[in-house]
Amino acid sequence: MIRTRAAAAAAALLLGGPLLTGCGIKPTGVIESGAAGKVVVPGPGTKGTVYLVSSDGRLFPIPDKEQPSVSETPLLVRLLVGPTEAQKAAGLETRLPVLDIKNQGASAGTSMLSADTIGVGVPFKVATLSETARQQLVCTVASTDPRYQVVLLGPDADIGPARCELGS
C-alpha cells in the first residue's frame, strides 16, 4: 500500500511538474492599480434621478446628491446642462440640446398642471426630439414621484402627458 502511494506521488510529480512549470509565466507580487470603480444605482427609496444615455443608447440613472431631491426644477437643470466631464469619460451623454445656463437657464422649469401632471418648459423644440431624449426629460422629472405624468412644453408644441417607461 505504501509503495502504491509512493509510486502515485512520484508519477504525479513527473507528469504534473513539467505541466505546471512549463507555461513560462513567472510569479509577480501585488500590482497596485488604484481604487475600485464605483457605480451608484438608485434604490427603491431614491427620489430624484437624472437620466443620461449610455453608449448602448439606454437611459442610465444618476441619483441626485440630495436625497430625497428637493424639487423637479434643479433635476431638470442638471439634465439640461449635460453630463459632467467625469460622466463623459464614463461614456455617458445626452440626446437633448445642451442648455446655455447663462442665456437660457431662466427659460427652463417645471410647474404643476394638475395633482399628478407636471409641465416641463424647455427653450428648444420638443416635437423633433428623439424618443430617448423625451424619455430623458420625462423620467428625470418624474423620478421625484412615480405617480407623475409629464407634459413637455416647448416653443413649437406641447407633447404628452407621458410616463417614464423604463420598465416596459
Steps between C-alpha positions, in 0.01 A plus 500: 500500500783736587676416172184580302468841663866576448479396134189715449669801661811453285289471185310814589823690547649368177189565290357804675824677577589591142139591426485742789837661439509490122275799430776758535303737725707619789338590831457870579409699804188709551459772237322814620260648246292747698165484674218279380239668280173604662158507341209641697170353391186657637308279737125481553508789749693732268307812412672713244702352216650655189490269199789513255559268203757220504708398199245230411218758483327408826404744772748492787395626846710751693350549849470857622751594768217626720281207605213536483529767233352835597309560177480420131647827367860449627495149351379639168777760497763235585373292207495794258852615591622165371737239639801598709851427375514189721168379362621559143818306579278215620326496160183686597337761279173680444268497201365843596627836381744623767364799689708818512426576865592869472274572202227237527496392865199707599295360211509142632285390790216292632147575615217290635219482243281276718541278806685235300629689194813711474572738214863517389582822319813497283644763263541260205263323263351185651317362195826403328661333804577129480305263723815451711531877552132525598542212746805673650279799581197300613691252718720766661206720599275208601776347714394717794162323506414205274131589494580812295434520132690762304403744226790644298447869425719638222478809280370281215258258670369340816556123513345264749400414756751214519634274772848365550514170312827350623343177618312421179 
